[in-house]
Amino acid sequence: MSENILNKIIENKKNKINKLKKEISIESLSQKINENKTYLQFKEKILRNHNDDKVSIIAEIKKASPSAGVIIENYNPVDIANIYQSNKATCLSVLTEEDFFLGNLIHISKIKEKITLPILCKDFFFDKFQVHLSKSYGADAILIILAGISEKEANELYEEAIKLQMDVIVEVHTAEEAKNALKFDQALIGINNRNLKTLKTDINTTYDIHNILINHKQPLISESGIKNKDELLEIKNKTKIRTFLIGESILKNLEKNNILTSL
């Protein structure tokens, strides 16, 4: 896998969004947002669990990834969301990037028609337009990946999301990114155990940098590479982290879902 896969994904996304901006106005997106009645409190639900010392699972829905290839051949995001809801997932993360992850924003809308869980739009955000776009499809929260964008872009995305009353996960992978994330005081901060430039995962990333974030006012999240309940509980016991974003390990065992059902 290429060392600069993140750059490739973002360049591709920029081309798509720049074309879309010529076709769709912010005004039309605002109208869709105002008509949508499905919005839910993403951060609030996690915060309640966190304050009660309960674990929160943000269960991920995606068809494929650059690291794993196609994970689910007969992909039905609504069916997966239903399984997650039945197994008491706290929130959902829906991968909407189209070319590398085979996602689509319409999946959020379809899930929201049937399922009553808050949804994170997991995509590669760089432009304020995308915040409006994701909310127009029913997203309750967005992801800001610090590794992929400039400080100015991150600030603008965060401010726009707050203005639109969306919740935010700011994602970090290094100590430097963690320090920079602390200024986003209303955001959840996610520690991604996957290096998005090489796609390798290492759970030690959570241990290595969570201390930098220990005084952040909002809950912290450990993301990616968590393979089983034992790993999850070890992180919970060694840190103050009570929230976990998990994808491939439960997607590959949808019928079992042992991480979800046993907590």
RARA-V442265 format. One record per pair of residues at least 12 apart in sequence whose ideal C-beta (glycine too) atoms are under 6 Angstrom apart, sorted by the first residue. I is the first residue (numbers start at 1). J is the second residue. D is the distance in whole Angstrom. If there is no record, write none. Layout:
# RARA-V442265
I:J:D + I:J:D
This chain:
# RARA-V442265
1:199:5 + 3:197:6 + 5:66:5 + 6:148:5 + 6:196:4 + 6:197:5 + 9:100:5 + 9:124:6 + 10:124:5 + 10:148:5 + 12:99:6 + 13:124:5 + 17:127:6 + 21:129:5 + 26:132:6 + 29:132:4 + 29:136:4 + 32:136:4 + 33:135:5 + 33:136:5 + 36:138:6 + 38:112:4 + 38:138:5 + 39:140:6 + 40:118:4 + 40:140:5 + 42:91:6 + 42:118:4 + 42:140:4 + 42:141:4 + 42:167:4 + 43:167:4 + 43:188:6 + 45:90:6 + 45:118:6 + 46:219:5 + 46:243:5 + 50:219:4 + 50:242:5 + 55:242:6 + 55:263:5 + 56:90:4 + 56:243:4 + 57:89:5 + 57:90:5 + 57:244:6 + 57:260:6 + 58:91:5 + 58:93:5 + 58:245:4 + 59:84:4 + 59:89:4 + 59:92:6 + 60:93:4 + 60:247:3 + 61:77:5 + 61:80:5 + 61:94:5 + 62:95:4 + 62:101:5 + 63:75:4 + 63:102:4 + 64:101:6 + 64:102:5 + 65:101:6 + 66:100:5 + 67:199:4 + 68:248:6 + 71:251:5 + 77:107:4 + 77:111:6 + 78:110:5 + 78:111:6 + 78:114:5 + 81:111:5 + 81:115:5 + 83:254:6 + 85:115:5 + 85:117:6 + 87:257:5 + 87:260:4 + 87:261:5 + 89:260:6 + 91:117:6 + 91:118:5 + 92:117:5 + 92:119:5 + 93:120:4 + 93:122:5 + 93:245:6 + 94:107:6 + 94:108:5 + 94:119:6 + 95:122:5 + 96:121:6 + 96:123:5 + 97:123:5 + 105:137:4 + 108:137:5 + 108:138:5 + 108:139:5 + 109:137:5 + 109:138:5 + 112:138:4 + 118:140:4 + 119:139:6 + 119:140:5 + 120:141:4 + 121:134:4 + 121:139:4 + 121:142:5 + 122:143:5 + 125:142:6 + 125:144:6 + 125:157:5 + 126:149:5 + 126:153:5 + 128:156:6 + 128:160:4 + 131:160:4 + 131:161:5 + 135:164:6 + 135:166:6 + 141:166:6 + 141:167:4 + 142:161:5 + 142:166:6 + 142:168:6 + 143:169:5 + 143:171:6 + 144:157:5 + 144:170:5 + 145:171:5 + 146:172:6 + 146:177:4 + 147:173:6 + 147:196:6 + 158:184:5 + 168:187:4 + 169:188:5 + 169:190:5 + 170:184:5 + 170:187:5 + 170:189:5 + 171:190:5 + 171:192:5 + 172:191:6 + 173:192:5 + 175:209:5 + 175:212:6 + 178:209:5 + 178:212:4 + 178:213:5 + 179:212:6 + 185:217:6 + 188:218:5 + 188:219:6 + 188:221:6 + 189:213:6 + 189:216:6 + 189:220:5 + 190:221:4 + 190:223:5 + 191:206:5 + 191:222:6 + 192:223:5 + 192:224:5 + 193:205:5 + 193:206:6 + 193:224:5 + 193:225:4 + 194:224:4 + 201:224:6 + 201:225:3 + 203:225:6 + 206:222:5 + 206:235:6 + 210:239:5 + 219:243:5 + 220:241:5 + 221:243:4 + 221:245:6 + 222:235:5 + 222:241:5 + 222:244:5 + 223:245:4 + 226:244:6 + 226:246:5 + 227:249:5 + 229:259:5 + 229:262:5 + 232:244:6
